[in-house]
Amino acid sequence: MRLFIIPFLVIEILDGHYEMAFALFILAGISDALDGLLARWLSQRTTLGQYLDPIADKLLLSTLFVVFTHVGLVPRYVTVLVFSRDLGILLISTLLFATGTLRDFRPSLFGKLNTLVQITALIAVLCGKVFASPWIGSVRDGLIRAIAVLAPLSAAQYAWIVFRRINGPGPQSGSQQAAA
């Protein structure tokens, strides 16, 4: 459902209909929550779902960053940092997966925090357009600054985790590797 909502969300933002955009974003969030809840409750986890869920999340968030940058609501540098992080992680994980080097890509602590702050910041951007309140603008600005710190920090954490996992000890101990 999130993938279906994205083009309509973009149209509403570009047309300046922020109330409808806000409603669509909330609907996307509710559909994500219900999807996850039902999958756990009914034990219906699928490989396709495990791939599509994070793709839908990233596509929704990335699209909103681009559109909000286009209409002047999010600074370009923040969108560049978000995209650079996501593109770097995508390229490295694809390469490692394709070569069979590494197949398990769980989100890191900073990665989860980064996503949470991104979602909250996008909600704050929409709230700032729907509910005219000065404190929402302050919250939004603080969250956007936090993304500027968390995006590169979480990218560095992913790089460190991958480096450690690839270069970590294999099935043999260090003394057995030296003897071989």
C-alpha positions as CSV (number, residue, x, y, z in Angstrom):
1,M,0.0,0.0,0.0
2,R,2.9,2.4,0.8
3,L,4.2,1.9,-2.8
4,F,0.8,2.8,-4.2
5,I,0.4,5.9,-2.0
6,I,3.8,7.5,-3.0
7,P,2.8,9.1,-6.3
8,F,-0.4,10.5,-4.8
9,L,1.6,11.9,-1.9
10,V,4.0,13.5,-4.2
11,I,1.2,15.1,-6.3
12,E,-0.5,16.5,-3.1
13,I,2.8,18.0,-1.9
14,L,3.6,19.5,-5.3
15,D,0.1,21.0,-5.5
16,G,0.4,22.4,-2.0
17,H,-2.3,20.3,-0.5
18,Y,-0.5,19.5,2.7
19,E,-3.5,18.4,4.7
20,M,-4.2,15.6,2.2
21,A,-0.4,14.8,2.0
22,F,-0.4,14.5,5.8
23,A,-3.4,12.2,5.7
24,L,-1.7,10.0,3.0
25,F,1.5,9.9,5.0
26,I,-0.4,8.8,8.1
27,L,-2.2,6.2,6.1
28,A,1.1,4.9,4.8
29,G,2.3,4.6,8.4
30,I,-0.8,2.8,9.5
31,S,-0.6,0.4,6.6
32,D,3.1,-0.3,7.5
33,A,2.2,-0.9,11.1
34,L,-0.8,-3.2,10.3
35,D,1.3,-5.1,7.7
36,G,4.0,-5.8,10.3
37,L,1.4,-6.6,13.0
38,L,-0.5,-9.0,10.8
39,A,2.6,-10.7,9.5
40,R,3.8,-11.4,13.1
41,W,0.3,-12.3,14.4
42,L,-0.5,-14.7,11.6
43,S,3.1,-15.9,11.3
44,Q,3.1,-14.9,7.6
45,R,6.7,-13.8,7.1
46,T,7.7,-14.2,3.5
47,T,11.0,-13.7,1.7
48,L,9.3,-11.2,-0.7
49,G,7.9,-9.3,2.3
50,Q,11.3,-9.2,3.9
51,Y,12.7,-7.5,0.8
52,L,9.7,-5.3,-0.1
53,D,9.1,-3.8,3.3
54,P,12.5,-2.0,3.7
55,I,12.4,-1.1,0.0
56,A,8.9,0.5,0.4
57,D,10.1,2.4,3.6
58,K,13.3,3.7,1.8
59,L,11.4,4.6,-1.3
60,L,8.8,6.5,0.7
61,L,11.3,8.4,2.8
62,S,13.7,9.1,0.0
63,T,10.9,10.4,-2.3
64,L,9.7,12.7,0.5
65,F,13.1,14.1,1.1
66,V,13.5,14.9,-2.7
67,V,10.0,16.4,-2.9
68,F,10.4,18.5,0.3
69,T,13.8,19.7,-0.9
70,H,12.2,20.6,-4.3
71,V,9.5,22.7,-2.6
72,G,12.1,24.3,-0.2
73,L,11.0,22.6,3.0
74,V,14.2,20.5,3.6
75,P,17.7,21.8,3.0
76,R,19.5,20.2,0.0
77,Y,22.5,19.1,2.1
78,V,20.3,17.0,4.3
79,T,18.8,15.2,1.3
80,V,22.2,14.7,-0.2
81,L,23.4,13.1,3.2
82,V,20.4,10.9,3.4
83,F,20.7,9.7,-0.2
84,S,24.5,9.3,0.0
85,R,24.1,7.1,3.1
86,D,21.3,5.0,1.6
87,L,23.0,4.6,-1.8
88,G,26.3,3.7,-0.2
89,I,24.7,1.0,2.0
90,L,22.7,-0.3,-1.0
91,L,25.7,-0.6,-3.2
92,I,27.9,-2.2,-0.6
93,S,25.2,-4.7,0.5
94,T,24.4,-5.6,-3.1
95,L,28.0,-6.2,-3.9
96,L,28.5,-8.3,-0.7
97,F,25.3,-10.2,-1.3
98,A,26.1,-10.9,-5.0
99,T,29.6,-12.1,-4.2
100,G,28.3,-14.3,-1.3
101,T,30.6,-12.5,1.1
102,L,27.9,-11.4,3.4
103,R,24.1,-12.2,3.3
104,D,22.8,-10.8,6.6
105,F,22.2,-7.1,6.7
106,R,20.4,-6.3,9.9
107,P,19.8,-2.6,10.8
108,S,22.3,-1.1,13.2
109,L,21.3,0.9,16.3
110,F,22.3,4.2,14.6
111,G,20.5,3.0,11.5
112,K,17.3,2.5,13.4
113,L,17.6,5.8,15.2
114,N,18.4,7.6,11.9
115,T,15.2,6.1,10.4
116,L,13.1,7.1,13.4
117,V,14.5,10.7,13.3
118,Q,13.9,10.9,9.5
119,I,10.2,9.8,9.9
120,T,9.7,12.2,12.8
121,A,11.3,15.0,10.9
122,L,9.1,14.4,7.8
123,I,6.0,14.3,10.1
124,A,7.2,17.6,11.6
125,V,7.7,19.1,8.1
126,L,4.1,18.2,7.2
127,C,2.8,19.3,10.6
128,G,4.5,22.6,10.1
129,K,2.5,23.1,6.9
130,V,-0.8,21.9,8.3
131,F,-0.7,23.3,11.9
132,A,0.9,26.8,11.9
133,S,2.8,26.7,15.2
134,P,6.3,28.2,15.9
135,W,7.3,25.3,18.2
136,I,6.7,22.8,15.3
137,G,9.3,24.7,13.2
138,S,11.8,24.6,16.0
139,V,11.3,20.8,16.5
140,R,11.5,20.3,12.7
141,D,14.8,22.3,12.5
142,G,16.3,20.3,15.4
143,L,15.3,17.0,13.8
144,I,16.8,18.0,10.4
145,R,20.1,19.0,12.1
146,A,20.0,15.6,13.9
147,I,19.6,13.8,10.5
148,A,22.7,15.7,9.3
149,V,24.6,14.1,12.1
150,L,22.9,10.7,12.2
151,A,23.0,9.9,8.5
152,P,26.9,9.9,8.2
153,L,27.2,8.4,11.7
154,S,25.0,5.5,10.9
155,A,26.8,5.0,7.5
156,A,30.1,4.9,9.4
157,Q,28.6,2.4,11.8
158,Y,27.4,0.1,9.0
159,A,30.8,0.3,7.4
160,W,32.5,-0.6,10.7
161,I,30.1,-3.5,11.2
162,V,30.6,-4.9,7.7
163,F,34.4,-4.4,8.0
164,R,34.5,-6.3,11.3
165,R,32.2,-9.1,10.0
166,I,34.2,-9.6,6.8
167,N,37.6,-9.4,8.5
168,G,36.6,-11.3,11.7
169,P,37.9,-14.7,12.6
170,G,36.7,-17.5,10.3
171,P,35.9,-21.0,11.4
172,Q,39.6,-21.6,12.2
173,S,41.4,-20.1,15.1
174,G,44.3,-17.7,14.5
175,S,46.9,-20.4,15.3
176,Q,45.3,-22.9,12.9
177,Q,45.3,-20.2,10.2
178,A,49.0,-19.5,10.7
179,A,49.8,-23.2,10.5
180,A,47.8,-23.6,7.3
